[in-house]
Structure formats: structure tokens, C-alpha cells
């Protein structure tokens, strides 16, 4: 009976040590994954902020007032002058 109890405690001790090692490994992985998660969340927040800034920039560049201002600066007018480059009769108007 003494031999059986020693064997039982030996198996129990080996099992406890094995489970402790597994717990340490899993805790370490969980910590590393938690750090990665925090880093990814920070990147997401940064990218979302940049995305909002770009959206605001697109809205300001694409506004009608801004487009009108740029068009006038490039020489476009609201009432263009029509210039006829030739006085010839168009090809479709010729008759034989």
C-alpha cells in the first residue's frame, strides 16, 4: 500500500508540474497577444483619424464654391464667347 501511495503522489506531482508549465506558456501567449491587440487598436485609431481628415479635405476641395473659384482662376467664364473659326459652308450643306 505504501508503494501505491508513493506512485499516486508521484503521478499527481508530475501532473501538477505539467499543468503549471502549460498555464505559464498560455499566460505568456495571452500577454503577447494582448500587447499585439493594443498595438493594432492604436493603429486602427490612427488610420481612422487620418481617414476622417482626408474625408474633410475631399469635402472642402470638392465644394461648389472652391470649384467655382478654381475655374475662374483657370480662365473659365459663365458666359463664354463663341468664336467662328471659318466662314466656309459645312460639308453637309454642299449640294451638287
C-alpha positions as YAML, in Angstrom:
chain: A
units: angstrom
residues:
- id: 1
  name: UNK
  ca: [0.00, 0.00, 0.00]
- id: 2
  name: UNK
  ca: [2.89, 2.33, 0.72]
- id: 3
  name: UNK
  ca: [4.20, 1.71, -2.77]
- id: 4
  name: UNK
  ca: [0.85, 2.59, -4.34]
- id: 5
  name: UNK
  ca: [0.57, 5.88, -2.41]
- id: 6
  name: UNK
  ca: [4.11, 6.89, -3.48]
- id: 7
  name: UNK
  ca: [3.22, 6.10, -7.05]
- id: 8
  name: UNK
  ca: [-0.03, 8.06, -6.79]
- id: 9
  name: UNK
  ca: [1.72, 11.12, -5.36]
- id: 10
  name: UNK
  ca: [4.46, 10.89, -7.98]
- id: 11
  name: UNK
  ca: [1.88, 10.85, -10.79]
- id: 12
  name: UNK
  ca: [-0.03, 13.66, -9.08]
- id: 13
  name: UNK
  ca: [3.15, 15.75, -8.73]
- id: 14
  name: UNK
  ca: [4.12, 15.18, -12.38]
- id: 15
  name: UNK
  ca: [0.58, 16.13, -13.48]
- id: 16
  name: UNK
  ca: [0.58, 19.31, -11.37]
- id: 17
  name: UNK
  ca: [4.01, 20.35, -12.71]
- id: 18
  name: UNK
  ca: [2.87, 19.65, -16.28]
- id: 19
  name: UNK
  ca: [-0.29, 21.71, -15.81]
- id: 20
  name: UNK
  ca: [1.71, 24.58, -14.24]
- id: 21
  name: UNK
  ca: [4.05, 24.63, -17.25]
- id: 22
  name: UNK
  ca: [1.07, 24.69, -19.62]
- id: 23
  name: UNK
  ca: [-0.51, 27.53, -17.63]
- id: 24
  name: UNK
  ca: [2.72, 29.56, -17.78]
- id: 25
  name: UNK
  ca: [3.01, 29.05, -21.54]
- id: 26
  name: UNK
  ca: [-0.63, 30.03, -22.14]
- id: 27
  name: UNK
  ca: [-0.34, 33.08, -19.87]
- id: 28
  name: UNK
  ca: [2.74, 34.21, -21.78]
- id: 29
  name: UNK
  ca: [0.95, 33.83, -25.13]
- id: 30
  name: UNK
  ca: [-2.06, 35.71, -23.79]
- id: 31
  name: UNK
  ca: [0.17, 38.58, -22.68]
- id: 32
  name: UNK
  ca: [1.91, 38.76, -26.06]
- id: 33
  name: UNK
  ca: [-1.42, 38.64, -27.89]
- id: 34
  name: UNK
  ca: [-2.78, 41.38, -25.61]
- id: 35
  name: UNK
  ca: [0.16, 43.63, -26.50]
- id: 36
  name: UNK
  ca: [-0.38, 42.95, -30.19]
- id: 37
  name: UNK
  ca: [-4.07, 43.75, -29.81]
- id: 38
  name: UNK
  ca: [-3.29, 47.08, -28.13]
- id: 39
  name: UNK
  ca: [-0.85, 47.95, -30.92]
- id: 40
  name: UNK
  ca: [-3.39, 47.06, -33.62]
- id: 41
  name: UNK
  ca: [-6.11, 49.09, -31.89]
- id: 42
  name: UNK
  ca: [-3.78, 52.11, -31.74]
- id: 43
  name: UNK
  ca: [-3.05, 51.72, -35.47]
- id: 44
  name: UNK
  ca: [-6.78, 51.50, -36.19]
- id: 45
  name: UNK
  ca: [-7.44, 54.72, -34.27]
- id: 46
  name: UNK
  ca: [-4.61, 56.48, -36.12]
- id: 47
  name: UNK
  ca: [-5.87, 55.33, -39.52]
- id: 48
  name: UNK
  ca: [-9.46, 56.29, -38.67]
- id: 49
  name: UNK
  ca: [-8.25, 59.78, -37.71]
- id: 50
  name: UNK
  ca: [-6.33, 60.11, -40.97]
- id: 51
  name: UNK
  ca: [-9.38, 58.84, -42.87]
- id: 52
  name: UNK
  ca: [-11.60, 61.49, -41.26]
- id: 53
  name: UNK
  ca: [-9.05, 64.20, -42.12]
- id: 54
  name: UNK
  ca: [-8.96, 63.03, -45.74]
- id: 55
  name: UNK
  ca: [-12.77, 62.99, -45.91]
- id: 56
  name: UNK
  ca: [-12.86, 66.57, -44.64]
- id: 57
  name: UNK
  ca: [-10.22, 67.57, -47.18]
- id: 58
  name: UNK
  ca: [-12.20, 65.95, -50.01]
- id: 59
  name: UNK
  ca: [-15.32, 67.81, -48.93]
- id: 60
  name: UNK
  ca: [-13.51, 71.14, -48.79]
- id: 61
  name: UNK
  ca: [-11.78, 70.64, -52.15]
- id: 62
  name: UNK
  ca: [-14.93, 69.40, -53.84]
- id: 63
  name: UNK
  ca: [-17.21, 72.16, -52.58]
- id: 64
  name: UNK
  ca: [-19.01, 74.16, -55.25]
- id: 65
  name: UNK
  ca: [-17.53, 77.47, -54.11]
- id: 66
  name: UNK
  ca: [-14.00, 76.08, -54.30]
- id: 67
  name: UNK
  ca: [-14.61, 74.60, -57.75]
- id: 68
  name: UNK
  ca: [-16.03, 77.91, -59.00]
- id: 69
  name: UNK
  ca: [-13.02, 79.77, -57.65]
- id: 70
  name: UNK
  ca: [-10.60, 77.37, -59.32]
- id: 71
  name: UNK
  ca: [-12.49, 77.52, -62.62]
- id: 72
  name: UNK
  ca: [-12.38, 81.32, -62.65]
- id: 73
  name: UNK
  ca: [-8.67, 81.25, -61.84]
- id: 74
  name: UNK
  ca: [-8.13, 78.98, -64.86]
- id: 75
  name: UNK
  ca: [-9.98, 81.37, -67.16]
- id: 76
  name: UNK
  ca: [-13.37, 79.71, -67.39]
- id: 77
  name: UNK
  ca: [-16.34, 82.07, -67.54]
- id: 78
  name: UNK
  ca: [-20.07, 81.69, -67.01]
- id: 79
  name: UNK
  ca: [-20.93, 83.15, -70.44]
- id: 80
  name: UNK
  ca: [-18.32, 82.04, -72.95]
- id: 81
  name: UNK
  ca: [-17.66, 83.97, -76.14]
- id: 82
  name: UNK
  ca: [-18.40, 81.93, -79.27]
- id: 83
  name: UNK
  ca: [-15.80, 82.30, -82.00]
- id: 84
  name: UNK
  ca: [-16.42, 81.04, -85.53]
- id: 85
  name: UNK
  ca: [-13.09, 79.91, -86.98]
- id: 86
  name: UNK
  ca: [-14.17, 79.59, -90.58]
- id: 87
  name: UNK
  ca: [-16.75, 81.15, -92.88]
- id: 88
  name: UNK
  ca: [-16.93, 78.14, -95.13]
- id: 89
  name: UNK
  ca: [-20.16, 76.25, -95.53]
- id: 90
  name: UNK
  ca: [-20.11, 72.91, -93.72]
- id: 91
  name: UNK
  ca: [-19.65, 69.73, -95.76]
- id: 92
  name: UNK
  ca: [-23.20, 68.61, -95.05]
- id: 93
  name: UNK
  ca: [-24.59, 71.76, -96.66]
- id: 94
  name: UNK
  ca: [-22.96, 71.17, -100.12]
- id: 95
  name: UNK
  ca: [-25.26, 70.11, -102.90]
- id: 96
  name: UNK
  ca: [-24.35, 69.05, -106.45]
...
